[in-house]
């Protein structure tokens, strides 16, 4: 990841290539940092208040200092970065940081063709940090690499036979006119984009077996960076007709409309 701007509390804008974390920071020692990732459209961070709220909750749950002053860092970074970019916020035991990076180059190609998921069984996820977005993503990214090794683009986690979430996204599907997504709990992060979709569409939230996903007419994942990304296969099973579906297209259009309004 190449940064185009960075700002540190107490220092302001810094050279994006300059180290900012101390060697004894808990973020490096134990992965004990809170973070947020969101998209900036034409210089405007999308759903920023919702990301700030989750950021503060995560910091509190990890026993970190409140991310006071993060608003000023965001303004500095957004002002120094291109109009459209990825904004990330970090609260570690010693540092409050905001960064800007380019958007992944292949998002629209993936959206056009749809992506494939591979399942990964995680057993019963621990409840102690439910709802917390922390930097300890070792298992998630290892599972995604394993899914990619078997020809998938992304992983979907399964716990006790139930659909949970992807490595960095929430999972959705449609049967008929009904939308479904796993309810937020341990193993299912309350995604900000997920919350936006729930605010504009009737959604069935609950605990659902993998068979429900495999038998769907359409599926997709949502995240701040990938927005609404169609899913066309899971574990080699074609979802619906194997093409991106109408609900994903409709919700993607609604998200883009909101981001520019």
N, C-alpha and C positions, 0 to 999 in steps of 0.2 A: 504494500500500500504506500503510495507516494502522497505525502501531505502537501497542500498548497498554502496552508495558513495554520498557525497555532497561537494560542494565548494562554498564559498561566496566571493564576491569581497572585497578585502582588508584583507581577513583572510586566504584565501587558503582553503585546504581541512579541513573539520570539521567532528566531529562525526555525522554520519547520524541521530542519535537519539537526537541530541542537537537542542533546539529551535533556530531559526534564524530570525524570524520576530518580530518586535516591536509591542507592544500592540496598538499603535496609528497609525500603518501603514494603508494607504488607502486600501491595499489589504484585510485587515481584516474588516475594517469599512464598505466598500462599494463594495468590489469585484473589485476594480479598479487596476488590474494588467494585464500586458501583459504576455503571455506565449507561448511556443512552445513545441510540443511533437514529437519526431522522434525515429526511430529505429537505433540501432547500430549493424552492421553485422561484426563479426570478428574484432572488434576494430575500425571499420570505420563508422562514422555517415553518413547516406544515405541522399543525396540531402541537405547537410548542408548549402551551400550558399543560396539556395532558402528559407530555414527556417530562416536563419539570416536576409534576406531581409524582410520577413514578420514580423519577430520579431521587427525590427527597425520601420517598418511602424506602427505596433500596438502600440508601446511605444509612438511614436510621436502623434498618433491620440488620445491617452489617456492622453496627456500632461505630460508624464513621461520623466525623464532624459534618454538620449540615453544609450543603453546597452553596453557602451564602455568597453572593456576588457572581453567580453563574450567568445571570442575565447580561452583565457587563462584558463578560468574556464572549458570549454569543454575539453580541453586537460588534465587537472588535473583529472576530473571525469572519463573520458574514460580510462585513464591510471590506475585508481584505481578500476575499475569495471570489471566484467566478459566480455568476448569478445562480447557476444550478450546480449543486454539489451535495456531498454527504457530510453532514455535521455530526460529530461525536463529542460527548461530554464524559468526563471521567472524574470521580471523586475517590482518591486513595487515602491512605492514612496520613499522607504528608502533602498531597498535591491536588489542586483543582485545576482541570485542564479542559480546553475546548479545541477541537481540530477540524479542519476542512480537508476533504479529499475528493478526487474526481469520482463520478458515478461509474459503476462497472460498464464496460463498453458493449456487452452482449445482451442486455436486458430485453430490448425490443425484439431481438431475434428469438430469444427463449419464449417470449410472450406470443409470438406469431405461431411457433410450432407446438408450444406446450412442453412441459417437462415430465420426467418419469421419477417416481419415488421408489425407494426400497425400504422395507420395514426393518426395525431393529428393536428387539425385546429388551427393555430395561427393568423388568420386574415391577416392583412397587416403588415408585419414587418417594423419597423422604419428604415429609411435610414441613420441615423446620424452616425452609426458606421459600415457601410458596409465595409467588407474586414478586419475587426479588430478581432484578436483572443484574447479575454479577459477571465478572470477567472470567470465571472458572469454567471455560467451555471445552476443556480437554476431551471429555467423553463425547460431547456433541460433535466435535469436528472429527474425532477418530471414527465415529459411526458414519459420518457423511463420507469420509474417504473410503470406508468399506463399501458403502452403497455405490459410490462412483466406480470402484474397482469391479463391481458386477454390472456396470453399464447404466446405472441410474444417475440422475442429476442431483438428487437430494435424498435425505433420509426422513422417514416418519417413525417416531418412537411409539412403541406399543407397551403398555403396562397391564399385567393381569388380563391380557386379551383385549384390552380397550385401546382405541386410538387416542394418542396424546397430542403431540405437536411435532413439527419439523425441527431441524437444528437451530434455525433462527427465524421461524415463521409459525403462524397458526394454520391449521388444516380445516378445510371446508369441503362440503359436497352438497349436491342437489339431487333430490328424487322428485320427479314431477315438478310442482311449483314450490316445493318446500326446501328451505336451506337448513343445513345442519352443521354444527361445530361443537367439539368437546367443550364442556363447561370448564372455566378456569378453576384450577385446584393445583395440588402438587403435581408437577410434571406438565402443566399447561399454563404458560405465562399469559397474563392479561395484556395482550398486544394492543398498542395504541391504534393501529390500523384495524385490528379486530373490533375494538370499541367503536370506531367510526362506522364500520359496516353494520354492527348491531344497532346503531342509532338511526340508520336510514332504511333498514329492511327487517321484516319479521324473521326471526331466527329461532330454530329449535336447538337449545343448549342442553347437554346431558352427557351421560356415559354411554359410548357406542362401541360395539364390537367391530373388528376389522372387516367383517363380512359386509357391514353397512357401507363402508367406504368402497369396497371392491364392487358392490352391486349398484353403485350410484350412476345416475345419468350424466353427471358432470362433477368434476372436482377442481379445486384450486387451493393455493396457499396465499396468505397475506403477510406482508411485512412492510416496514417503512420504506425500505430501499427497493424491494421487488414489487411493491404495491400489490396488485391482484395478479397472480401468476397462475395460468391454467396448468392443470395436471392431466396428462393423457394416459398414464399407465402407473400401476402399483405392483411391484414384484412381478413384472412381466404380464400382468393382467390388464387388458385394455379397459379404460374407463369410458363408458358411453360409446360413442362412435369413434373414439380415438383422436378426436380433434378438440381444440379449445371450444368451450361452450358459451352459450348466450348470457348466462348469469355472470360469468367472469368478465365478459366484455362490457356488460351493463354497469357492473360495479366499478370497473376500472374507469369508465367514462365519468361516473359520478364522483369518484375520488379526484380525478384530474380537474373536473369542473369546480369542486370545492377548493382545491389547492390554488386556483387562480381567481377565486371570487373575493 
